[in-house]
């Protein structure tokens, strides 16, 4: 085997999958804070918020 084949095989052997909760814990452990807005929005258009949620659901 050449070096490229070895690298590809090694990457497959080290593949891990994490749950969202595990990723959150890892990020916090390594010092990445949760994003918190500085202030509340001045105004909020509920129709736009609903449309945005629908677009996200369709993309998923």
C-alpha positions as CSV (number, residue, x, y, z in Angstrom):
1,X,0.0,0.0,0.0
2,X,1.1,3.5,-0.7
3,X,0.9,6.5,1.7
4,X,-2.4,7.8,0.3
5,X,-4.1,4.4,0.8
6,X,-2.8,4.3,4.4
7,X,-4.1,7.7,5.2
8,X,-7.5,6.9,3.8
9,X,-7.7,3.7,5.8
10,X,-6.6,5.5,9.0
11,X,-9.2,8.2,8.5
12,X,-12.0,5.5,8.2
13,X,-10.7,3.8,11.4
14,X,-10.9,7.0,13.4
15,X,-14.3,8.1,12.2
16,X,-16.6,9.1,15.1
17,X,-20.1,10.3,15.3
18,X,-21.4,12.6,18.1
19,X,-24.8,13.6,19.3
20,X,-25.7,17.3,19.6
21,X,-25.5,17.1,23.4
22,X,-22.0,15.6,23.2
23,X,-20.8,18.3,20.7
24,X,-22.2,21.0,23.1
25,X,-20.3,19.5,26.1
26,X,-17.1,19.3,24.1
27,X,-17.3,22.9,22.9
28,X,-18.0,24.1,26.4
29,X,-15.2,22.0,27.8
30,X,-12.8,23.6,25.3
31,X,-13.9,27.2,26.1
32,X,-16.4,27.9,23.3
33,X,-19.3,29.9,24.9
34,X,-22.9,29.6,23.8
35,X,-23.9,32.6,21.7
36,X,-26.1,35.0,23.7
37,X,-27.6,38.1,22.0
38,X,-26.6,41.5,23.5
39,X,-30.2,42.7,23.5
40,X,-33.7,41.8,22.5
41,X,-35.0,42.8,19.1
42,X,-36.7,46.1,18.9
43,X,-39.5,44.7,16.8
44,X,-40.4,41.2,15.7
45,X,-42.6,40.2,12.7
46,X,-44.2,36.9,13.6
47,X,-45.1,36.2,10.0
48,X,-41.4,36.4,8.9
49,X,-40.4,34.3,11.9
50,X,-42.9,31.6,10.9
51,X,-41.8,31.7,7.2
52,X,-38.2,31.4,8.3
53,X,-39.0,28.3,10.4
54,X,-40.9,26.7,7.5
55,X,-37.9,27.3,5.1
56,X,-35.6,25.7,7.6
57,X,-37.9,22.7,7.9
58,X,-38.0,22.3,4.2
59,X,-34.2,22.4,3.9
60,X,-33.7,19.7,6.5
